[in-house]
Amino acid sequence: GVYELKIPAGWDGRPLQDLIAGSESLPVAVTRAGRAELPGVGTRLQAGDVVHVSATLDGVQAIEGRLAGS
């Protein structure tokens, strides 16, 4: 499926790659200030971003766990 994940303050400035590494997911878009962009290799997250990922259920649960442990 495709999931939307809101980025908490604890992930501000961290690379998107850290969030999705090892999970069964691919980033589709990052929405920042109402504007969606294709994420690049060097994309750094900002608090309040919404990351859209295509993922398995296990993959999105892994990402949600990382976000919760920020």
C-alpha positions in Angstrom: 0.0 0.0 0.0 0.9 3.7 0.0 1.1 5.3 3.5 1.5 8.9 4.8 3.8 9.3 7.7 4.1 12.7 9.6 7.7 13.5 10.7 8.1 14.4 14.4 10.5 17.0 15.7 13.0 14.3 16.7 13.6 13.5 13.1 14.3 17.1 12.0 17.4 17.3 9.9 17.9 13.5 9.6 18.2 11.8 6.2 15.2 10.1 4.7 17.5 7.1 4.1 17.8 6.6 7.9 14.0 6.3 8.2 13.5 3.7 5.4 16.8 1.7 5.6 16.2 -2.0 5.9 12.4 -1.7 5.7 10.3 -3.1 3.0 9.4 0.3 1.6 10.2 2.9 -1.1 9.7 6.7 -0.7 7.2 8.1 -3.2 7.0 11.8 -2.2 7.8 14.2 0.6 5.2 16.9 1.2 6.6 20.0 2.9 4.5 23.2 3.4 1.8 21.8 1.2 4.1 21.1 -1.7 4.9 17.5 -2.8 8.3 16.7 -4.2 10.1 13.6 -5.3 12.6 12.6 -2.7 16.3 12.4 -3.7 19.1 10.4 -2.2 20.2 13.3 0.0 16.7 14.4 1.2 16.7 15.6 4.8 13.6 15.5 6.7 12.0 18.4 8.5 9.5 18.3 11.4 6.0 18.4 10.0 6.9 16.8 6.7 4.6 14.1 5.4 6.5 11.2 3.8 4.6 9.1 1.4 5.9 5.5 1.1 4.9 2.5 -0.8 5.4 -0.4 1.7 4.4 -3.7 2.9 2.6 -3.8 6.2 5.8 -5.0 7.9 7.7 -2.2 6.3 5.3 0.6 7.4 5.2 -0.8 10.9 9.0 -0.7 11.0 9.0 2.9 10.0 6.3 3.8 12.4 8.4 2.2 15.2 11.4 4.3 14.3 9.3 7.5 14.2 7.8 6.7 17.6 11.2 6.1 19.1 12.6 9.4 17.8 
